[in-house]
Every structure is written in C-alpha cells, then in structure tokens.
Amino acid sequence: MSIISIADFSAGELKITRNNAVDTDLQSYIDETEEKILRGLLGDTLYIEFIAQLPTPTLQKWTDLLNGYNYTIENEDGDNESVYFVGIKKMLRLFIWFYFVREQSFQNSIVGQVKGASQASANASMPEISRLIKKRYNKAIDLYNECNKFIEENDLQERTSSSVVDNGGGSFTFNISNTRYLVDGATVKIGSAEYTVSNVVADTSFDITGATETYSGAVEITYEIFDLWKFRELDKMGIW
C-alpha cells in the first residue's frame, strides 16, 4: 500500500509532465523509493510494523508519523519548546520526485520548469534543472532528519500518576492525565520493575498486574514507543 500516489505529482512545485508511459514508471519509483526511505528511517522491524498499519493506522504513533503532530520538548534552558512536525508525506514526495526526475533522459520536458516572467516561454537549461534537483533532494534530507528527530524525541515517554488504586493481589490502577501512545499490551517501567499494561482508558488510567511492590500517589512511569528503531543517515548534495 503506497502512501504517495501518482496524483501527488499532478500540480504544484513537484508537478511532473505525465503520459501513460510516465505513469507506469512513476508508480514503480513510488513503490521502490517509499520502501527504501522508510527502511532507512525506521529499520526493518519498525518498517514492517508501520506498513502493516496502512492506509489508516490504528496506533497513534504511526498516525503522528504519517500525518504530523505538534509536540513539546524541554530545551537546553529547561523551557518548554513547541515543535511542528509535518509528517513523512512531503519528505516522500520530494525523494520520489528526485529519484524519478534524475533518471529521466528527457528531464527538460518532464520537469516542465520554465524561466522567470521575462523569459516565460523558455525551458530551463540543464544546469538549472540539475541545481533544482539537488535543492529538492537536500530539502528531502532536511525533512528526513526532522522525522528522525520526531522519533528520537518522542521515543521515551514519561508520565507521573496523580493517584494509584490498589486493587489487591498485585493489581494496581494508575491514574494519569495523558495516555498518548500507551496501548494495551505495552510495557511500562515503574522504578526498576517492568509491567504489561491493560485496560487503558484514554487520558485517564491503566492497569498492571503481578506487582510485588506497593504503589501510591505520584509515581514515575516511563515507556518506549519506537523500540528496535534503527536510523540510517543520509548526506546532502553539494550545489554548484
């Protein structure tokens, strides 16, 4: 299931002049490039997990990676800083456009780029197209790194319970105001102990069983959402 479609290149800055032959080739580039880039971003294990959720993810972490999410981090000064993450779609469109256009023997017509208003009827020269291709690739790299940043900064989730209910027999209900990315079956760490979560109620509470310790009041809770993540760095191109 592809995230990007041929229609994404029908208009705008990434428009590609199309015909039946171009569409056939373009779909192949979409499929190959998406897999290549996403495997590099996520690693094989998380890539397989992610594509199994497409086209409409049910897990919040994959929805946010796909479509974007505004989140808050603590900066070096200890202040909260808002981060606007656009998701992976624009990144993928740029990479696909780059790989497809770079390989075409008729770049001048397939890109459809023209010079400024004073020379509106003149096609861009090959050096101009080459610079444009490199700039678009470098923009894709910027967005790729922003995806990496999103994963890195959101992997470790930290919560503090407002209260804890002792249900007896090693079972506890933790009341927390933010359960984002927490799902039944996830593993949380409380102190030095790890537990499997159940009965998650959105932004309200979750349960654990099998506890050998007693918990109450404000308890620190952590959980990872992108475990087994492996990131492959990509370099920018020089422009001349």
Secondary structure, DSSP 8 states (H G I E B T S, - for coil): --SS-GGGGSSSTT-----HHHHHHHHHHHHHHHHHHHHHHH-HHHHHHHHTT-SS-SSHHHHHHHH-EEEEEE-TTS-EEEEEE--SHHHHHHHHHHHHHHH-TTHHHHH--B--GGGTTSB--HHHHHHHHHHHHHHHHHHHHHHHHHHHHHSEEEEE-SEEEEEETTEEEEE-S--TT--TT-EEEETTEEEE-EEEETTTEEEE---SS---SS-EEEEESSTT------------
